[in-house]
Amino acid sequence: MSGALLLEELLRIAVERRASDIHLKVPSPPALRIAGRLERLDDQAPLKPAVVQDVLAVMLASLPHSSKQSEFERVGDVDFAYAHPGLGRFRVNAYRQRGSVSMVIRVVPFGVPTAAELGIPQAVQALAQEPDGLVLMTGAGGSGVTTTIAALVDLLNTSVVRSILMFEDPIELLHSDRRCTVSQREIGLDTPTFADGLERALRHDPDVVTIGALPDLATVQAATTIAQSGVLVLAAQRAVDAGAALMRMINAYPDDQQRQARIDLAATLRAVVVHHLLRRADGGRCLATEVLVATDAVRDAIVGGATGAELAAHITADGNGGMISLNSSLARLVEARALTADAALAASRDPSTLVPLLG
């Protein structure tokens, strides 16, 4: 089977089975991630190097530029977006391993899901209405951070008048202007890097800036500067908890600059939102969310040199200025029958404290 035919078939199967990802790796058969679980397609033939190479060539040929092909040839790893008429959009990561090409193709749903459909708490929705400051949107890879940011942008787009500037690598969900003006800039296509684009972001007169990743010190500095300038910044950061996310921001700086980094972070931070994407009781996925709000106590702790664990410990109970603990989020999912009690206990960092909440 040619790469073009295999690609067509796998994309169709993935969409029909509501998979989140397609995995292609020589010499195994293709695999799908469905509701968080990787399932090998044993009815498919083991992949050959030339076929996977052909799949990649077909996808790269659809792009309006050759920069992604050049990037792959140069570094052996590339991210890009691919659109297929009738099947949708896909985020692709291709990389070399053991001399052959491997790929992970993320299925991007049609349209932008709403905050209600995703189960995003009202406290998080309210953060998107803040006039300025930094909101860190964190979680492990594949936990739904990008989708949450897109849903919050869509929420603004339907409710208020704002200028929104988005930096994405690559662009996944497309936004059309409704009440807001939404500009989407793709890293590697519209601007070389996050830092390069953010350096001039304020010249575009944004009210809201979203950043798809904070990969280096220059990007962290730019995000902080923009948040200090009267703009709301929603920035994605890979981290398993709120304390770890904040320490990644601080530790991006050299040791002799970390004291000032803590002061700047404390002054600009609005909240840290942590995503946990879990398998639903019915086999789908559901979102458990915890929120660390930048209260005076949290700001003092940041400036005072608190560790990541000490910062995360400030998430205590609901009602404290919008704080949401992981256990309370899990308990609500169990109450709504979206999550089993066993699954909630397995996801909890402190099961003994969760047990009383489950009734």
C-alpha positions as CSV (number, residue, x, y, z in Angstrom):
1,M,0.0,0.0,0.0
2,S,1.3,3.5,-0.9
3,G,1.9,6.1,1.8
4,A,-1.0,8.2,0.4
5,L,-3.5,5.3,0.6
6,L,-2.3,4.3,4.1
7,L,-2.6,7.9,5.3
8,E,-6.2,8.1,4.0
9,E,-7.2,4.9,5.6
10,L,-5.6,5.6,9.0
11,L,-7.0,9.1,9.3
12,R,-10.5,7.7,8.5
13,I,-10.2,4.9,11.1
14,A,-8.9,7.3,13.7
15,V,-11.8,9.8,13.2
16,E,-14.4,7.0,13.2
17,R,-13.0,5.5,16.4
18,R,-12.6,8.8,18.1
19,A,-8.9,8.3,18.6
20,S,-6.8,11.2,19.9
21,D,-3.5,10.0,18.2
22,I,-2.1,7.8,15.5
23,H,1.3,6.2,16.1
24,L,3.5,5.1,13.2
25,K,6.7,3.3,14.0
26,V,8.8,0.8,12.0
27,P,8.5,-2.2,12.0
28,S,5.2,-2.4,14.1
29,P,1.7,-2.1,12.9
30,P,0.0,1.4,13.3
31,A,-1.5,2.1,16.7
32,L,-4.3,4.4,17.9
33,R,-4.7,6.1,21.3
34,I,-8.3,5.8,22.2
35,A,-9.6,7.2,25.5
36,G,-6.0,7.4,26.8
37,R,-5.1,3.8,25.9
38,L,-2.8,2.8,23.1
39,E,-4.3,0.1,20.9
40,R,-2.3,-1.6,18.1
41,L,-4.1,-2.2,14.8
42,D,-3.1,-5.8,14.4
43,D,-5.1,-6.2,11.2
44,Q,-2.7,-3.7,9.6
45,A,0.7,-4.9,8.2
46,P,3.9,-4.0,10.0
47,L,5.1,-0.7,8.7
48,K,8.0,-0.5,6.3
49,P,10.5,2.4,6.3
50,A,9.7,3.5,2.8
51,V,5.9,3.6,3.5
52,V,6.3,5.8,6.6
53,Q,8.7,8.0,4.7
54,D,6.1,8.3,1.9
55,V,3.3,9.2,4.4
56,L,5.5,12.0,5.7
57,A,6.3,13.2,2.1
58,V,2.6,13.3,1.2
59,M,1.8,15.4,4.3
60,L,4.8,17.8,3.9
61,A,3.9,18.3,0.2
62,S,0.5,19.7,1.2
63,L,2.1,22.6,3.0
64,P,2.5,25.9,1.3
65,H,6.2,26.2,2.0
66,S,9.2,23.9,2.3
67,S,10.6,25.1,5.6
68,K,9.2,22.1,7.5
69,Q,10.9,19.7,5.1
70,S,14.2,21.6,5.6
71,E,13.7,21.6,9.4
72,F,13.2,17.8,9.4
73,E,16.3,17.2,7.2
74,R,18.3,19.5,9.5
75,V,17.3,18.3,13.0
76,G,15.5,15.1,12.4
77,D,12.3,16.3,14.2
78,V,9.5,18.5,13.0
79,D,6.0,19.7,14.1
80,F,3.4,20.9,11.6
81,A,-0.4,21.0,10.9
82,Y,-2.1,19.0,8.2
83,A,-5.6,19.4,6.8
84,H,-7.5,16.7,5.0
85,P,-10.8,17.7,3.2
86,G,-13.7,15.9,4.9
87,L,-11.7,14.4,7.7
88,G,-10.4,17.5,9.5
89,R,-7.1,18.9,10.8
90,F,-4.2,17.0,12.4
91,R,-1.1,18.0,14.4
92,V,1.9,16.0,13.3
93,N,5.2,15.3,14.9
94,A,7.7,13.4,12.8
95,Y,11.1,12.2,14.0
96,R,13.9,9.9,13.2
97,Q,14.7,6.9,15.3
98,R,17.1,4.1,14.5
99,G,17.5,5.4,11.0
100,S,13.8,5.4,10.0
101,V,10.9,7.9,10.3
102,S,8.3,7.7,13.1
103,M,5.2,9.8,13.4
104,V,2.6,10.8,15.9
105,I,-0.5,12.3,14.3
106,R,-2.9,14.1,16.7
107,V,-6.5,14.3,15.7
108,V,-7.8,17.9,16.0
109,P,-11.6,17.9,16.4
110,F,-13.8,19.9,14.0
111,G,-14.6,23.3,15.5
112,V,-13.6,24.7,18.9
113,P,-15.2,22.8,21.8
114,T,-16.9,25.0,24.3
115,A,-15.8,25.5,27.9
116,A,-18.9,23.7,29.1
117,E,-18.3,20.7,26.8
118,L,-14.8,20.4,28.2
119,G,-15.9,20.7,31.8
120,I,-13.8,23.8,32.4
121,P,-14.7,25.2,35.8
122,Q,-16.2,28.7,36.1
123,A,-13.2,29.8,38.1
124,V,-11.0,29.1,35.1
125,Q,-13.4,30.7,32.7
126,A,-13.3,33.8,34.9
127,L,-9.5,34.0,34.5
128,A,-9.9,34.6,30.8
129,Q,-11.8,37.8,31.7
130,E,-8.9,39.2,33.7
131,P,-7.7,42.5,32.3
132,D,-4.0,41.7,32.6
133,G,-1.4,39.4,34.2
134,L,-0.1,35.9,33.6
135,V,-2.1,32.7,33.7
136,L,-0.1,29.5,33.4
137,M,-2.0,26.6,31.8
138,T,-0.2,23.5,32.7
139,G,-0.3,19.7,32.5
140,A,1.4,16.7,31.2
141,G,1.6,16.2,27.4
142,G,-1.8,15.4,25.9
143,S,-3.7,16.7,29.0
144,G,-5.8,19.1,27.0
145,V,-4.0,22.4,27.7
146,T,-4.0,23.6,24.1
147,T,-7.7,22.7,23.8
148,T,-8.6,24.6,27.0
149,I,-6.8,27.7,25.7
150,A,-8.7,27.5,22.4
151,A,-12.0,27.2,24.3
152,L,-11.2,30.2,26.5
153,V,-10.3,32.2,23.3
154,D,-13.7,31.1,21.8
155,L,-15.4,32.1,25.0
156,L,-14.0,35.6,24.7
157,N,-14.7,35.7,21.0
158,T,-18.4,35.2,21.7
159,S,-18.8,37.4,24.8
160,V,-16.5,40.5,24.7
161,V,-14.6,42.8,22.3
162,R,-10.9,42.1,22.5
163,S,-7.8,41.9,20.2
164,I,-6.4,38.4,20.7
165,L,-2.9,37.4,19.5
166,M,-2.1,33.7,19.5
167,F,1.4,32.0,19.1
168,E,1.1,28.3,18.2
169,D,3.4,25.5,17.1
170,P,1.6,24.5,15.0
171,I,-1.9,26.0,14.6
172,E,-4.5,23.4,15.5
173,L,-7.9,24.8,16.0
174,L,-8.9,27.7,13.7
175,H,-10.7,30.8,15.0
176,S,-12.8,33.2,12.9
177,D,-13.4,36.8,14.1
178,R,-16.7,37.2,15.9
179,R,-16.7,39.8,18.6
180,C,-13.0,39.6,18.9
181,T,-10.2,40.1,16.4
182,V,-8.2,36.8,16.6
183,S,-4.7,36.6,14.9
184,Q,-3.0,33.2,14.9
185,R,0.7,33.1,14.2
186,E,2.4,29.8,13.6
187,I,6.0,29.2,14.7
188,G,8.3,28.4,11.8
189,L,5.8,29.9,9.3
190,D,4.7,33.3,10.5
191,T,7.6,33.9,12.9
192,P,10.8,32.0,13.5
193,T,10.4,31.3,17.2
194,F,8.1,32.1,20.1
195,A,10.7,34.6,21.4
196,D,10.9,36.4,18.0
197,G,7.2,36.8,17.7
198,L,6.7,37.9,21.3
199,E,9.4,40.5,21.0
200,R,7.1,42.6,18.8
201,A,3.8,41.4,20.1
202,L,2.9,44.6,21.9
203,R,3.1,46.5,18.5
204,H,0.1,44.5,17.4
205,D,-2.0,46.2,20.2
206,P,-3.3,43.0,21.8
207,D,-5.6,42.7,24.8
208,V,-4.9,39.0,25.2
209,V,-1.8,37.0,24.1
210,T,-1.7,33.2,24.2
211,I,1.6,31.3,24.0
212,G,1.7,27.6,23.1
213,A,4.9,26.9,25.0
214,L,7.6,28.5,27.1
215,P,10.7,26.7,25.7
216,D,13.5,29.0,26.8
217,L,14.5,32.0,28.9
218,A,13.8,34.5,26.1
219,T,10.2,33.3,25.8
220,V,9.7,33.4,29.6
221,Q,11.1,36.9,29.8
222,A,8.9,38.1,26.9
223,A,5.8,36.5,28.5
224,T,6.5,38.3,31.8
225,T,7.2,41.6,30.1
226,I,3.9,41.5,28.1
227,A,2.0,40.5,31.3
228,Q,3.5,43.6,33.0
229,S,2.3,45.8,30.2
230,G,-1.4,45.6,30.8
231,V,-2.1,42.5,28.7
232,L,-3.5,39.2,29.7
233,V,-1.2,36.3,28.9
234,L,-2.3,32.7,28.7
235,A,0.8,30.6,28.5
236,A,1.0,26.8,28.1
237,Q,3.7,25.1,30.3
238,R,4.3,21.3,30.7
239,A,4.3,20.5,34.4
240,V,2.6,18.0,36.6
241,D,1.6,20.5,39.3
242,A,1.4,24.2,40.0
243,G,4.6,24.3,42.0
244,A,6.6,22.6,39.3
245,A,5.2,25.0,36.7
246,L,6.3,28.0,38.8
247,M,9.7,26.6,39.5
248,R,10.3,26.0,35.7
249,M,9.6,29.7,35.2
250,I,12.0,30.7,37.9
251,N,14.7,28.1,37.1
252,A,14.8,29.3,33.5
253,Y,16.8,32.3,34.8
254,P,20.5,32.2,35.8
255,D,21.0,31.8,39.6
256,D,22.0,35.5,40.0
257,Q,18.7,36.6,38.4
258,Q,16.3,34.3,40.1
259,R,15.6,36.7,43.0
260,Q,14.3,39.3,40.5
261,A,12.5,36.7,38.5
262,R,10.5,35.7,41.6
263,I,9.6,39.4,42.3
264,D,8.5,39.8,38.7
265,L,6.5,36.5,38.6
266,A,4.8,37.4,41.9
267,A,3.8,40.8,40.5
268,T,2.3,39.4,37.3
269,L,0.9,36.0,38.2
270,R,-2.9,35.6,38.3
271,A,-3.2,31.8,38.6
272,V,-1.8,28.4,37.6
273,V,-4.3,26.0,36.1
274,V,-3.3,22.3,36.1
275,H,-5.0,19.8,33.8
276,H,-5.4,16.1,34.4
277,L,-7.1,14.2,31.6
278,L,-8.6,11.0,32.9
279,R,-10.5,8.0,31.5
280,R,-14.2,8.4,32.0
281,A,-16.4,5.6,33.5
282,D,-18.1,5.3,30.1
283,G,-14.7,5.0,28.3
284,G,-14.3,8.6,27.1
285,R,-12.1,11.3,28.7
286,C,-12.9,13.8,31.4
287,L,-11.0,16.8,32.8
288,A,-10.0,17.1,36.4
289,T,-8.7,20.6,37.1
290,E,-6.8,22.2,40.0
291,V,-6.2,25.9,40.3
292,L,-3.6,27.9,42.3
293,V,-4.7,31.5,42.6
294,A,-2.1,34.2,43.2
295,T,-3.3,35.3,46.6
296,D,-1.2,37.6,48.7
297,A,0.1,34.6,50.6
298,V,1.1,32.9,47.3
299,R,2.9,36.0,46.1
300,D,4.7,36.4,49.4
301,A,5.8,32.7,49.2
302,I,7.1,33.1,45.6
303,V,9.2,36.2,46.6
304,G,10.2,34.5,49.8
305,G,11.9,31.6,48.0
306,A,9.3,28.9,48.5
307,T,9.9,25.5,46.9
308,G,7.6,24.0,44.3
309,A,6.1,21.7,46.9
310,E,5.5,24.6,49.3
311,L,3.8,26.6,46.5
312,A,1.6,23.7,45.5
313,A,0.5,23.3,49.1
314,H,-1.3,26.7,48.9
315,I,-4.0,24.9,47.0
316,T,-6.2,24.0,50.0
317,A,-9.9,24.1,49.4
318,D,-12.5,25.6,47.2
319,G,-13.8,29.0,47.9
320,N,-10.4,30.6,48.7
321,G,-10.4,33.2,45.9
322,G,-11.1,30.6,43.2
323,M,-8.7,27.9,44.4
324,I,-9.6,24.4,43.3
325,S,-7.9,21.3,44.8
326,L,-7.4,18.2,42.7
327,N,-9.3,16.1,45.3
328,S,-12.3,18.4,45.1
329,S,-12.3,18.3,41.3
330,L,-12.1,14.5,41.4
331,A,-14.9,14.3,44.0
332,R,-17.2,16.3,41.7
333,L,-16.4,14.0,38.8
334,V,-17.3,11.0,40.9
335,E,-20.5,12.7,42.0
336,A,-21.4,13.4,38.4
337,R,-20.7,9.7,37.6
338,A,-18.0,10.7,35.0
339,L,-15.3,9.0,37.0
340,T,-15.3,5.9,39.2
341,A,-14.2,6.1,42.8
342,D,-11.3,3.8,42.1
343,A,-10.1,5.9,39.2
344,A,-10.4,9.0,41.3
345,L,-8.4,7.5,44.2
346,A,-5.7,6.3,41.7
347,A,-5.4,9.9,40.3
348,S,-5.3,11.6,43.7
349,R,-2.0,12.6,45.3
350,D,-3.6,12.2,48.7
351,P,-6.2,9.4,48.6
352,S,-6.8,9.5,52.3
353,T,-8.0,13.0,52.1
354,L,-10.2,12.2,49.1
355,V,-12.0,9.3,50.7
356,P,-14.2,11.5,53.0
357,L,-15.1,13.7,50.0
358,L,-16.5,10.7,48.1
359,G,-19.2,10.2,50.8
